[in-house]
Amino acid sequence: MIQSRCRCCLLASIFCLSIAAADSIAAPEASALYAQYCAECHSANRLGAVGPALLPQNLQRLRKEAAISVIANSRPASQMPPFKDILTGPQIESLVELIYTPLKSVPAWGMAEILGSLQVYHKPGELPDKPLFDADIDNLFVVVELGDHHATLLNGDTFEPIHRFATRFALHGGPKWADNGRYIYFASRDGWISKFDVFNLTYVAEVRAGINTRNLAVSHDGRFLLVANYLPHTLTLLDATDLRPIKVIEVKDGKGHSSRVSAVYTADARDSFVVALKDIPEVWEINYADDPPAGFAGWVHDYREDSGDADKNRRFPISRIGIKGYLDDFFLTQEYDRVIGTSRGGPDEQGAAGQVVDLDLKRSVATIALPGMPHLSSAITWQYQGRTVLATPNIKKPEVTVVDMKNWEVIKRIPTKGPGFFMRSHERSRYAWVDVFFGPNRDLMHVIDKQTLEIVETLNPAPGKTSAHVEFTKDGRYALVSVWDDDGALVVYDADTLKEVKRLPMKKPSGKYNAHNKLTRSSGTSH
């Protein structure tokens, strides 16, 4: 279980790599160092064991200079001792160089490997159905603290922590609430999927669904999980009950070309998962209904063949929709009938134009002028002058782009103090909040009036430290802001007066996720 797993080398030795799998020949000394100090935690094939996978794709947020420092001096939250008295400077540098050496080929990670990784700590029905604490389950938050790989369960009425617990290394894609707040599902960049029982404050199961994972989605009925992987090029379908794998779907087009999976989301009203692909010009819709509708030219598999389950022959058919270019990021309308997507400089470099894909018509129906690399998975919608608008921050341009969702024309480009990453609002709030995540003004947070489309306030929660990722309480009365720093905080604001009401110290808090807003698919938050 996560709470008791070995953390030796969890961070400091992630920079040791297996020379045997690399494309280029490194110094024999580096290979010997890896075998001596790293293989036990990270395995000889560098796919990870008790420590994380040692692959360039899994360490994208790490720079070489930082890697050298971590190996030499260790890092907070790691139990591995520093190596500065064990390895010389050149030895450390040789190990760092191996970090960015890709594998010769994508390693196998199929049904056998996934099933072999499955760890069930508590069987279904084993734990009590009553919470161990007194709080409104609908107004709980789960806060991801990247600084030391923990999460905090927070009471959204009192803003008091209920429970703080360890997570897997490098969570990615946002935790997902399910079953009316009973469970939270986490995905790590290393492909570990963890099921956390909120009522009993413990993990109940874990499985490694991929080697490098983007995100996961939970079916609206709580029965299935679909995991999007960069490595290998697969989607992994899991039984939400105990995380047992149901199917590994190879992501290929009709000519056999494979693709990384950009993201997967749940389209509740359609009983479907919607999948964006990074290397194939297609959007996939995978239906999980008991009786899938016509139009899904799919495939059939046996479901839980060893279980004798009545759902043994359940179908999970795929509808493949050809599109213009590639999608790296996308947004689903509140009606779940259209996908708005864009490329972040994909194979066709078409990132200047977003496109609208109609899931019923099964084709692209419009384009949108979005040249600033929008972060569409953080986009939100609201009513403006009798019409629905979409607003998105942009990663490469200092503006918020506001789009009319009827004709897909840009209504306004709101200038900001720098490129942003996260945008949030609430149906009961007159304001939308957007960070200035990139550049010298990263400590600022803009507040936009949703009816005038003007910035009415610019907050500075912690001068010199990055401010990011707002989330609202279920009633919209309070907005919570992350100070994204190892010596960071969660800052609670009155969402109407914009005055600070509380500050909780935390270790580099990133995302925070309110149970009600996520489960009801609030138009003010990402899904």
BAGULO-407792 format. One record per residue (C-alpha): residue number from 0; x, y, z. Coordinates in nm, 4 decimals, padded with zeros to 6 digits. Each point is the difference from the previous one (the first is absolute). Layout:
// BAGULO-407792
NUM, X, Y, Z
...
// end
This chain:
// BAGULO-407792
0, 00.0000, 00.0000, 00.0000
1, 00.1190, 00.3551, -00.0673
2, 00.0251, 00.0929, 00.3651
3, 00.2529, -00.2756, 00.0696
4, 00.1774, -00.0433, -00.3284
5, 00.3762, 00.0457, -00.0209
6, 00.1058, 00.3535, -00.0809
7, 00.3719, -00.0585, -00.0308
8, 00.1216, 00.1604, -00.3201
9, -00.3497, 00.1324, -00.0634
10, 00.1347, 00.3284, -00.1257
11, 00.3734, 00.0119, 00.0316
12, 00.0741, -00.3168, -00.1909
13, -00.2560, 00.0485, -00.2739
14, 00.2873, 00.1280, -00.1998
15, 00.1747, -00.3341, -00.0270
16, -00.0846, -00.1719, -00.3284
17, 00.0520, -00.3426, -00.1477
18, 00.2604, 00.0221, -00.2739
19, -00.1130, -00.3281, -00.1487
20, -00.3211, 00.1515, -00.1374
21, 00.1449, 00.3261, -00.1317
22, 00.0374, 00.1008, -00.3623
23, 00.3568, 00.1192, 00.0436
24, 00.2944, -00.1577, 00.1798
25, 00.0829, 00.1673, 00.3307
26, 00.3045, -00.0464, 00.2200
27, 00.0279, -00.3482, 00.1524
28, 00.0503, 00.1711, 00.3350
29, -00.3516, 00.1491, -00.0174
30, -00.1453, -00.3428, -00.0650
31, 00.1850, -00.1408, 00.2989
32, -00.1163, 00.2874, 00.2198
33, -00.3555, -00.0604, -00.1067
34, 00.0234, -00.3692, 00.0840
35, 00.1490, 00.0769, 00.3394
36, -00.2180, 00.2878, 00.1163
37, -00.3188, 00.0100, -00.2077
38, -00.1119, -00.3351, -00.1388
39, -00.1472, -00.1247, 00.3249
40, -00.2542, 00.2832, 00.0187
41, -00.0532, 00.0664, -00.3695
42, 00.0632, -00.3425, -00.1620
43, 00.2568, -00.0940, -00.2615
44, -00.2321, 00.0974, -00.2853
45, -00.0516, 00.3486, 00.1558
46, -00.3789, -00.0379, -00.0006
47, -00.0112, 00.0492, 00.3756
48, -00.0621, -00.2184, 00.3042
49, -00.0489, 00.1569, 00.3429
50, 00.1463, 00.3128, -00.1555
51, -00.1320, 00.1763, -00.3107
52, 00.0818, -00.0774, -00.3607
53, 00.3262, 00.1444, -00.1296
54, -00.1099, 00.1158, -00.3430
55, 00.0432, 00.3434, -00.1619
56, -00.3762, 00.0253, -00.0549
57, -00.0634, -00.0535, 00.3709
58, 00.2472, 00.2680, 00.1073
59, -00.1015, 00.2835, -00.2312
60, -00.0300, 00.2540, 00.2801
61, 00.3603, -00.0517, 00.1050
62, 00.2991, 00.1932, -00.1355
63, 00.3529, -00.1358, -00.0074
64, 00.1262, 00.2576, 00.2476
65, -00.2681, -00.1018, 00.2463
66, 00.0803, -00.3672, -00.0560
67, 00.3643, 00.0554, 00.0911
68, -00.1035, 00.1789, 00.3185
69, -00.2458, -00.2694, 00.1043
70, 00.2470, -00.2840, -00.0481
71, 00.2664, 00.1892, 00.1912
72, -00.2127, 00.1424, 00.2801
73, -00.3178, -00.2084, 00.0044
74, -00.3313, 00.1806, 00.0349
75, -00.2757, 00.0540, 00.2584
76, -00.2427, -00.2923, 00.0290
77, 00.2608, -00.2467, -00.1262
78, 00.1495, -00.2547, 00.2403
79, 00.3027, -00.0634, -00.2179
80, 00.3231, 00.1518, 00.1322
81, 00.1887, 00.2529, -00.2135
82, 00.2610, -00.1391, -00.2384
83, 00.2486, 00.2863, 00.0154
84, 00.2263, -00.2004, 00.2331
85, -00.0402, -00.3212, -00.2017
86, 00.0218, 00.1106, -00.3644
87, 00.2315, 00.2480, -00.1676
88, -00.1269, 00.2944, -00.2007
89, 00.0721, -00.1694, -00.3348
90, -00.1732, -00.3185, 00.1171
91, -00.3113, 00.1962, 00.0923
92, 00.0087, 00.1833, -00.3328
93, 00.0263, -00.3295, -00.1890
94, -00.3113, -00.1279, 00.1736
95, -00.1846, 00.3222, -00.0765
96, 00.0837, -00.0351, -00.3694
97, -00.1663, -00.3397, 00.0026
98, -00.3300, 00.1529, 00.1086
99, -00.0586, 00.1468, -00.3415
100, 00.1064, -00.3068, -00.1968
101, -00.3158, -00.1594, -00.1478
102, -00.0713, -00.3704, -00.0101
103, 00.0737, -00.1935, -00.3158
104, -00.3612, -00.1145, -00.0159
105, -00.3226, 00.0370, 00.1924
106, 00.0003, -00.2675, 00.2694
107, -00.2884, -00.2425, 00.0341
108, -00.2652, 00.0869, 00.2550
109, -00.3055, -00.2119, -00.0742
110, -00.2629, -00.1946, 00.1875
111, 00.2498, -00.2333, 00.1673
112, 00.2179, 00.2827, 00.1307
113, -00.2978, 00.2056, 00.1142
114, -00.1650, -00.2919, 00.1764
115, 00.3313, -00.0872, 00.1620
116, 00.0223, 00.3491, 00.1488
117, -00.3495, -00.0081, 00.1528
118, -00.0079, 00.0504, 00.3758
119, -00.3359, -00.0311, 00.1789
120, 00.0298, 00.1189, 00.3610
121, -00.3684, -00.0256, 00.0920
122, -00.2563, -00.2117, -00.1803
123, -00.3275, 00.1612, -00.1167
124, -00.2458, 00.0192, 00.2900
125, 00.2692, -00.0583, 00.2607
126, 00.0073, 00.3550, 00.1378
127, -00.2841, 00.1855, 00.1769
128, -00.2373, 00.2171, -00.2067
129, 00.0015, 00.2803, 00.2562
130, 00.2656, 00.2761, 00.0022
131, 00.2518, 00.0065, 00.2829
132, -00.0439, 00.3783, 00.0234
133, -00.2796, 00.2553, 00.0190
134, -00.0173, 00.2221, -00.3094
135, -00.2106, 00.0755, -00.3057
136, 00.1319, -00.2508, -00.2543
137, -00.1223, 00.2199, -00.2871
138, 00.2183, 00.2874, 00.1137
139, 00.3242, -00.1908, 00.0510
140, 00.3145, 00.0963, -00.1880
141, 00.2951, -00.2182, -00.0832
142, 00.3159, 00.2117, -00.0284
143, 00.3043, -00.1399, -00.1802
144, 00.3277, 00.1057, 00.1640
145, 00.2797, -00.0552, -00.2503
146, 00.2742, 00.1147, 00.2371
147, 00.0136, -00.3262, 00.1907
148, -00.2408, -00.2212, -00.1965
149, -00.2967, 00.0164, 00.2346
150, -00.3673, 00.0914, -00.0204
151, -00.2189, 00.1697, 00.2576
152, -00.3699, -00.0642, 00.0485
153, -00.1449, 00.3390, 00.0948
154, -00.3330, 00.0947, 00.1591
155, -00.1491, 00.2609, -00.2352
156, -00.2198, 00.1509, 00.2712
157, 00.2606, 00.0509, 00.2724
158, 00.3134, -00.0074, -00.2182
159, 00.1578, -00.2360, 00.2479
160, 00.2035, -00.3002, -00.1218
161, -00.1655, -00.3360, 00.0676
162, 00.2795, -00.2317, -00.1074
163, 00.3379, 00.0260, -00.1739
164, 00.1353, -00.3054, -00.1798
165, 00.2844, -00.1059, -00.2305
166, -00.0536, -00.0333, -00.3759
167, 00.1934, -00.1545, -00.2814
168, 00.2815, 00.2027, -00.1536
169, -00.1021, 00.2745, -00.2478
170, -00.3783, -00.0116, -00.0137
171, -00.1296, 00.1113, -00.3381
172, -00.3336, 00.0833, -00.1604
173, -00.1977, 00.0834, 00.3123
174, -00.1656, -00.2334, 00.2540
175, -00.3534, -00.1168, -00.0841
176, -00.2852, -00.0180, 00.2506
177, -00.2537, -00.2833, -00.0333
178, -00.2946, -00.1708, 00.1723
179, -00.1410, 00.3201, 00.1547
180, 00.3320, 00.0804, 00.1611
181, 00.0761, -00.3424, 00.1474
182, 00.3091, -00.0571, -00.2151
183, 00.2790, 00.1982, -00.1638
184, 00.2094, -00.1413, -00.2853
185, 00.3558, 00.1265, -00.0500
186, 00.2306, -00.0451, -00.3011
187, 00.3774, 00.0442, 00.0149
188, 00.2247, 00.0808, -00.2917
189, 00.1512, -00.3460, 00.0502
190, -00.3354, -00.1596, -00.0757
191, -00.1067, -00.0937, 00.3525
192, -00.3749, 00.0229, 00.0590
193, -00.0984, 00.0224, 00.3676
194, -00.3509, -00.0339, 00.1438
195, -00.0470, 00.1877, 00.3274
196, -00.2956, -00.0644, 00.2328
197, -00.0957, 00.3436, 00.1347
198, -00.2330, -00.1385, 00.2670
199, 00.2726, -00.2189, 00.1507
200, 00.2999, 00.2192, -00.0872
201, 00.1966, -00.2789, -00.1620
202, 00.1007, -00.1403, -00.3369
203, -00.1930, -00.3073, -00.1031
204, 00.1784, -00.0975, -00.3239
205, 00.2793, 00.0985, -00.2395
206, 00.1059, -00.1133, -00.3441
207, 00.2545, 00.1148, -00.2534
208, -00.1982, 00.0625, -00.3187
209, 00.2844, 00.1398, -00.2123
210, 00.3594, 00.1157, 00.0012
211, -00.0609, 00.3680, -00.0712
212, -00.3580, 00.1109, 00.0617
213, -00.1819, 00.3222, -00.0891
214, -00.3266, -00.0251, 00.1911
215, -00.2972, -00.2182, 00.0848
216, -00.3771, 00.0287, -00.0268
217, -00.2734, -00.1698, 00.2040
218, -00.3280, -00.1042, -00.1603
219, -00.2915, 00.2000, 00.1373
220, -00.1528, -00.3173, 00.1465
221, 00.3221, -00.0711, 00.1896
222, 00.0599, -00.3415, -00.1568
223, 00.2989, 00.0571, -00.2275
224, 00.3244, 00.1927, -00.0257
225, 00.1802, 00.0792, -00.3232
226, 00.3681, 00.0941, 00.0212
227, 00.1760, 00.1996, -00.2728
228, 00.3651, -00.0943, -00.0585
229, 00.2930, 00.1578, -00.1799
230, 00.2021, -00.3192, 00.0536
231, -00.0866, -00.2455, -00.1257
232, -00.2445, 00.1305, -00.2628
233, -00.3067, -00.1416, 00.1730
234, -00.3218, 00.0623, 00.1856
235, -00.0522, -00.2176, 00.3062
236, -00.3549, -00.0843, 00.1078
237, -00.0380, -00.0876, 00.3692
238, -00.2795, -00.1322, 00.2197
239, -00.0543, 00.2839, 00.2465
240, -00.0948, -00.2428, 00.2773
241, 00.3463, -00.1450, 00.0542
242, 00.2057, 00.1501, -00.2874
243, 00.0278, -00.3359, -00.1731
244, 00.0901, 00.0493, -00.3684
245, -00.2754, -00.0722, -00.2489
246, 00.1679, 00.0849, -00.3288
247, 00.3121, 00.1606, -00.1426
248, -00.0885, 00.1859, -00.3196
249, 00.2833, 00.0562, -00.2462
250, -00.0352, 00.3494, -00.1425
251, 00.0495, -00.0338, -00.3748
252, -00.1603, 00.1296, -00.3159
253, -00.1170, -00.2131, -00.2921
254, 00.3523, -00.0093, -00.1440
255, 00.1612, -00.1203, 00.3207
256, 00.1516, 00.3337, 00.1044
257, 00.0038, 00.0248, 00.3785
258, -00.0574, 00.3082, 00.2134
259, 00.0510, 00.1412, 00.3441
260, -00.3252, 00.0860, 00.1750
261, -00.0355, 00.3695, 00.0786
262, -00.2916, -00.0252, 00.2434
263, -00.3236, -00.1792, 00.0835
264, -00.3205, 00.1417, 00.1502
265, -00.3454, -00.1313, 00.0862
266, -00.3034, 00.1080, -00.2024
267, -00.2694, -00.0770, 00.2566
268, -00.3118, 00.0395, -00.2134
269, 00.1496, -00.2228, -00.2701
270, 00.1180, -00.2835, 00.2273
271, 00.3356, 00.0456, -00.1676
272, 00.3647, 00.0832, 00.0395
273, 00.1371, 00.2557, -00.2471
274, 00.3669, -00.0358, -00.0944
275, 00.2395, 00.2432, -00.1704
276, 00.3048, -00.1390, -00.1826
277, 00.3306, 00.1801, -00.0395
278, 00.1384, -00.1738, -00.3097
279, -00.3079, -00.1117, -00.1959
280, -00.2578, 00.2450, -00.1449
281, -00.2929, -00.1633, 00.1769
282, -00.2258, 00.0409, 00.3031
283, -00.1283, -00.3224, 00.1538
284, -00.3240, -00.0540, 00.1877
285, -00.0212, -00.3220, 00.2019
286, -00.3455, -00.0947, 00.1222
287, -00.0459, -00.1850, 00.3300
288, -00.3817, -00.0368, 00.0051
289, -00.1570, -00.3418, 00.0478
290, -00.1690, 00.0414, -00.3379
291, 00.2216, 00.2245, -00.2162
292, -00.1754, 00.2095, -00.2647
293, 00.0350, -00.0617, -00.3713
294, 00.2937, 00.1603, -00.1745
295, 00.2802, -00.1483, 00.2037
296, 00.2017, -00.2196, -00.2330
297, 00.1792, -00.1575, 00.2868
298, 00.1476, -00.3150, 00.1346
299, -00.1104, -00.2551, 00.2567
300, 00.1985, -00.1461, 00.2860
301, -00.0729, -00.2258, 00.2927
302, -00.0464, 00.1947, 00.3196
303, 00.1505, -00.1542, 00.3124
304, 00.0150, -00.3458, -00.1533
305, 00.1042, -00.1539, 00.3304
306, -00.2792, 00.1563, 00.2042
307, -00.3149, -00.1585, -00.1380
308, -00.1444, 00.3514, -00.0056
309, -00.3317, 00.0462, -00.1800
310, 00.1660, 00.2842, -00.1911
311, 00.2546, -00.2402, -00.1490
312, -00.0767, 00.0928, -00.3595
313, -00.0324, 00.3723, 00.0527
314, 00.0866, 00.2043, -00.3050
315, 00.2275, 00.3022, 00.0070
316, -00.0295, 00.1127, -00.3617
317, 00.2067, 00.2823, -00.1511
318, -00.1192, 00.2728, -00.2339
319, 00.2964, 00.1520, -00.1875
320, -00.0475, 00.3559, -00.1227
321, 00.2424, 00.1356, -00.2570
322, 00.1007, 00.3619, 00.0636
323, 00.2224, 00.2726, -00.1409
324, 00.3397, -00.0334, 00.1598
325, 00.0671, -00.1237, 00.3510
326, -00.1353, 00.0763, 00.3456
327, 00.2229, 00.0376, 00.3027
328, -00.2490, 00.1783, 00.2215
329, -00.3768, 00.0213, -00.0100
330, -00.3176, 00.1193, 00.1676
331, -00.3421, -00.1667, 00.0060
332, -00.3142, 00.2138, -00.0176
333, -00.2452, -00.0201, 00.2910
334, -00.2333, -00.1942, -00.2314
335, 00.2810, -00.2454, -00.0799
336, -00.0781, 00.0114, -00.3698
337, 00.3049, 00.1908, -00.1212
338, 00.3730, 00.0036, 00.0615
339, 00.2031, 00.3200, -00.0303
340, 00.3641, -00.0927, -00.0527
341, 00.3353, 00.1296, -00.1114
342, 00.3550, -00.1166, -00.0537
343, 00.2925, 00.1208, 00.2081
344, 00.2356, -00.0098, -00.2928
345, -00.0746, -00.3567, -00.1033
346, 00.1207, -00.1758, -00.3146
347, -00.1859, 00.2409, -00.2262
348, 00.0890, 00.3104, 00.2015
349, -00.3615, 00.1157, -00.0281
350, -00.0136, 00.1447, 00.3484
351, -00.1181, 00.3410, -00.1240
352, -00.3482, -00.1309, -00.0751
353, -00.2372, -00.1781, 00.2340
354, -00.2701, -00.2209, -00.1393
355, -00.3471, -00.1102, 00.1015
356, -00.0807, -00.3695, -00.0413
357, -00.3663, -00.1067, 00.0031
358, -00.0290, -00.3442, 00.1608
359, -00.3397, -00.0660, -00.1597
360, 00.0902, 00.1167, -00.3499
361, 00.3421, -00.1648, 00.0463
362, 00.2009, 00.2771, -00.1643
363, 00.1568, 00.3407, 00.0547
364, -00.2623, 00.2724, -00.0392
365, 00.1890, 00.3234, 00.0751
366, 00.3377, 00.1561, 00.0708
367, 00.0923, 00.2593, 00.2626
368, 00.2829, 00.2535, -00.0102
369, 00.2073, -00.1095, 00.3001
370, 00.3624, 00.0911, -00.0757
371, 00.1207, 00.0240, 00.3615
372, 00.0114, -00.3739, 00.0792
373, -00.3133, -00.0103, 00.2160
374, -00.0209, -00.2261, 00.3022
375, -00.3429, -00.1314, -00.0966
376, -00.0176, -00.2636, 00.2699
377, -00.0156, 00.2977, 00.2375
378, -00.2621, 00.1912, -00.2003
379, -00.3336, 00.0967, 00.1552
380, -00.3395, 00.1210, -00.1235
381, -00.2664, 00.2448, 00.1176
382, -00.3003, 00.1985, -00.1222
383, 00.0826, 00.3382, -00.1531
384, -00.2628, 00.2268, -00.1565
385, -00.2361, -00.2895, -00.0647
386, 00.2571, -00.2368, -00.1485
387, 00.2474, -00.2576, 00.1249
388, 00.3650, 00.0974, -00.0234
389, 00.3172, -00.1990, 00.0468
390, 00.3051, 00.1610, 00.1597
391, 00.3493, -00.1446, 00.0006
392, 00.3444, 00.1084, 00.1211
393, 00.2931, -00.0260, -00.2400
394, 00.3392, -00.1548, 00.0648
395, 00.1926, 00.2062, -00.2571
396, -00.1940, 00.3260, -00.0056
397, -00.0917, 00.2441, 00.2806
398, -00.3745, -00.0061, -00.0496
399, -00.3261, -00.1702, 00.0826
400, -00.1929, -00.0870, -00.3154
401, -00.3803, 00.0220, 00.0162
402, -00.1926, -00.1886, -00.2709
403, -00.3689, 00.0051, -00.0969
404, -00.1062, -00.3664, 00.0046
405, -00.2766, 00.0546, -00.2540
406, 00.2075, 00.1296, -00.2918
407, 00.3462, -00.0822, 00.1426
408, 00.1254, 00.3540, -00.0525
409, 00.2350, 00.1695, 00.2458
410, -00.1932, 00.2652, 00.1920
411, 00.2928, 00.1443, 00.1902
412, 00.3647, -00.0545, 00.0794
413, 00.0561, 00.1224, 00.3559
414, 00.3640, 00.1124, 00.0521
415, 00.1716, -00.1455, 00.3070
416, 00.3330, 00.0569, 00.1739
417, 00.1359, -00.3222, -00.1469
418, -00.0996, -00.3398, -00.1409
419, -00.2336, -00.2010, 00.2209
420, -00.0672, -00.3659, 00.0692
421, -00.3102, -00.0362, 00.2193
422, -00.3367, 00.1761, -00.0141
423, -00.2955, -00.0561, 00.2331
424, -00.3406, 00.1381, 00.0954
425, -00.3294, -00.1131, 00.1522
426, -00.3609, 00.0274, -00.1154
427, -00.0812, 00.2177, 00.3028
428, 00.3006, 00.2291, -00.0374
429, 00.0150, 00.3145, -00.2121
430, 00.3744, -00.0435, -00.0430
431, 00.2393, -00.2241, -00.1882
432, 00.3534, -00.0444, 00.1330
433, 00.3110, -00.0623, -00.2100
434, 00.3625, -00.0337, 00.1025
435, 00.3116, 00.1480, -00.1601
436, 00.1887, -00.3265, 00.0175
437, 00.2894, 00.0790, -00.2333
438, 00.2479, 00.2865, 00.0048
439, 00.1104, 00.2642, 00.2504
440, -00.3544, 00.0737, 00.1223
441, -00.0750, -00.3584, 00.1009
442, -00.0971, 00.1134, 00.3511
443, -00.3094, 00.1829, -00.1293
444, -00.3601, -00.1182, -00.0245
445, -00.2513, 00.1863, -00.2191
446, -00.3695, 00.0237, 00.0831
447, -00.2275, 00.0611, -00.3020
448, -00.3580, 00.1264, 00.0057
449, -00.1934, -00.2518, -00.2085
450, -00.2457, 00.2590, -00.1329
451, 00.2356, 00.2867, -00.0852
452, 00.2873, -00.2302, -00.1047
453, 00.2404, 00.2303, 00.1803
454, 00.2604, -00.0674, 00.2681
455, -00.1368, 00.1583, 00.3181
456, 00.2677, -00.1081, 00.2450
457, 00.3545, -00.1388, -00.0071
458, 00.0975, -00.1845, 00.3152
459, 00.3472, -00.0878, 00.1239
460, -00.0410, -00.2830, 00.2551
461, 00.3751, -00.0456, 00.0625
462, 00.2404, 00.2458, -00.1665
463, 00.2724, -00.1796, -00.1908
464, -00.1722, -00.3397, 00.0121
465, -00.2156, -00.1552, -00.2719
466, -00.3759, 00.0306, 00.0486
467, -00.2104, -00.2622, -00.1762
468, -00.3093, -00.2165, -00.0287
469, -00.3086, 00.1509, 00.1582
470, -00.2864, -00.2230, 00.1150
471, -00.3292, 00.1026, 00.1601
472, -00.1996, -00.1460, 00.2865
473, -00.3189, -00.1757, -00.1044
474, -00.2130, 00.3104, 00.0665
475, 00.2410, 00.2351, -00.1768
476, 00.0537, 00.2176, 00.3104
477, 00.3740, -00.0572, 00.0269
478, 00.2862, -00.0354, -00.2457
479, 00.3143, -00.1960, 00.0902
480, 00.3347, 00.0949, -00.1574
481, 00.3243, -00.1999, 00.0029
482, 00.3336, 00.1612, 00.0791
483, 00.2067, -00.2379, -00.2110
484, 00.3161, -00.0202, 00.2119
485, 00.1640, -00.2531, 00.2307
486, -00.0586, 00.2581, 00.2724
487, -00.3456, 00.0641, -00.1405
488, -00.3561, 00.0394, 00.1172
489, -00.3657, -00.0372, -00.0805
490, -00.1575, 00.3458, 00.0095
491, -00.3770, 00.0286, 00.0507
492, -00.1743, 00.3099, -00.1395
493, -00.3529, 00.1274, 00.0361
494, -00.1148, -00.0430, -00.3611
495, -00.2145, 00.3164, 00.0131
496, 00.2115, 00.2510, 00.1927
497, 00.3300, -00.1525, -00.1208
498, 00.1416, 00.0282, 00.3534
499, 00.2223, -00.2682, 00.1509
500, -00.1699, -00.1948, 00.2809
501, 00.2483, -00.2767, 00.0776
502, 00.3444, -00.1361, -00.0918
503, 00.1140, -00.3605, 00.0500
504, 00.3715, -00.0861, -00.0345
505, 00.0596, -00.2813, -00.2510
506, 00.2841, -00.1631, -00.1942
507, -00.0306, 00.1292, -00.3562
508, -00.3777, -00.0462, -00.0334
509, -00.1024, -00.0300, -00.3628
510, -00.3549, -00.1019, -00.0877
511, -00.2878, -00.0115, 00.2440
512, -00.3220, -00.1762, -00.0938
513, -00.3435, 00.0519, 00.1551
514, -00.2200, -00.3097, 00.0102
515, -00.3273, 00.1731, -00.0881
516, 00.1395, 00.2116, -00.2821
517, 00.1739, -00.2961, -00.1593
518, -00.2826, -00.2487, 00.0384
519, -00.2632, 00.2413, -00.1318
520, 00.2275, 00.1038, -00.2904
521, -00.0186, 00.3674, 00.0936
522, 00.0471, 00.2325, -00.2969
523, 00.2483, 00.1939, 00.2107
524, 00.2564, -00.2765, 00.0327
525, 00.1781, -00.2562, -00.2124
526, -00.1473, -00.3467, -00.0344
// end
